[in-house]
Amino acid sequence: MKIKLLIVSFIFLSFSVHAQNDSIENKIVDTIFKLKEVKQRASYIKKVTKGKRHLSIFIEGEPSQENPYYWIKVWEDNGSNFVTHFHFFVYPNPFEIKFYDVVTDTAISLEEWRRQMKNQKSN
């Protein structure tokens, strides 16, 4: 399994030379960072750390025979370890993003995830 690390502030660092994947991977990174939940969390992290920490994206896995999706982690380097805030599975064809819940080991649509979060807030 090839691992690709994309650190996003304004610079993308990539440890891969597969040009055909760069386009889809850039689209994935851009799309994940545009999700309102990710933007809100990034803003919160920046605020509480007074700009010292930021969220980054790590491509944990690429599509394979067993798993036809990119496994994406949205994480923060807190100085002593990497703390994952979100997990997503991104299916490239057709382009679809699912939230991966590590507690229940299930992938759900963004719409279902948002409904669940809304229900949790109202309880």
C-alpha positions in Angstrom: 0.0 0.0 0.0 1.4 3.4 -1.0 1.0 6.1 1.6 0.7 9.7 0.6 1.0 12.5 3.1 -0.5 15.9 2.2 0.1 18.6 4.7 -2.2 21.5 4.0 -1.7 25.0 5.0 -0.8 26.6 1.8 1.7 24.0 0.7 1.0 20.5 -0.4 3.9 18.0 0.2 3.5 14.7 -1.6 5.7 11.6 -1.5 4.4 10.1 -4.8 5.1 10.4 -8.4 2.0 9.0 -9.9 0.7 11.8 -12.0 -2.6 10.1 -12.8 -3.6 10.1 -9.2 -2.5 13.6 -8.4 -5.6 15.1 -10.0 -8.1 13.0 -8.1 -6.1 13.3 -4.9 -6.0 17.1 -5.2 -9.8 17.1 -5.8 -10.3 15.0 -2.7 -8.1 17.2 -0.6 -9.9 20.4 -1.8 -13.3 18.8 -1.4 -12.6 17.5 2.2 -11.3 20.9 3.3 -14.4 22.6 1.9 -16.7 20.5 4.1 -18.4 22.8 6.6 -17.5 20.5 9.5 -13.8 20.4 8.6 -13.7 24.2 8.1 -15.4 24.7 11.5 -13.0 22.4 13.2 -10.0 24.0 11.5 -11.2 27.4 12.7 -11.7 26.1 16.2 -8.2 24.5 16.3 -6.6 27.6 15.0 -8.5 29.8 17.5 -7.8 27.7 20.7 -4.1 27.2 19.8 -3.7 30.8 18.8 -2.6 29.8 15.3 0.0 27.3 16.4 -1.8 24.2 15.2 -3.7 23.4 12.0 -5.6 20.5 10.5 -3.9 18.5 7.8 -5.0 15.7 5.5 -3.4 12.3 5.4 -4.3 9.8 2.7 -4.2 6.6 4.7 -5.1 4.3 1.8 -5.7 4.3 -1.9 -8.3 2.2 -3.8 -7.6 -1.5 -4.0 -9.4 -4.7 -5.0 -10.6 -5.0 -1.4 -11.4 -1.3 -0.7 -12.5 0.8 -3.7 -12.0 4.1 -1.9 -9.4 6.5 -0.6 -9.2 6.5 3.2 -8.7 10.1 4.3 -7.8 11.2 7.8 -8.2 14.8 8.9 -5.7 15.3 11.7 -3.7 17.6 13.9 -0.1 17.4 15.1 -0.4 18.4 18.8 3.3 18.3 19.3 3.6 14.8 20.8 1.4 12.8 18.4 -1.1 13.0 15.6 -4.7 13.4 16.6 -7.3 12.3 14.1 -10.4 14.5 14.0 -12.3 12.9 11.1 -12.1 9.8 8.9 -13.6 9.8 5.4 -13.9 7.2 2.6 -13.8 8.8 -0.8 -15.0 6.8 -3.7 -13.5 8.1 -6.9 -16.0 6.7 -9.4 -18.6 8.0 -9.0 -17.1 10.7 -6.7 -18.7 10.1 -3.3 -17.6 10.9 0.2 -18.7 8.9 3.3 -17.9 9.6 6.9 -16.2 6.6 8.6 -17.2 6.1 12.2 -14.3 4.2 13.9 -16.4 3.4 17.0 -19.1 1.5 15.1 -16.8 0.5 12.1 -19.3 1.8 9.6 -19.2 4.2 6.7 -22.3 6.5 6.3 -23.3 9.2 3.9 -22.5 12.8 4.8 -26.2 13.5 5.0 -26.7 10.7 7.6 -23.6 11.8 9.5 -25.0 15.3 9.7 -28.4 14.1 10.8 -26.7 12.1 13.6 -24.7 15.1 14.7 -27.8 17.3 14.7 -29.7 14.8 16.8 -26.9 14.5 19.3 -26.8 18.3 19.7 -30.5 18.5 20.3 -30.5 15.7 23.0 
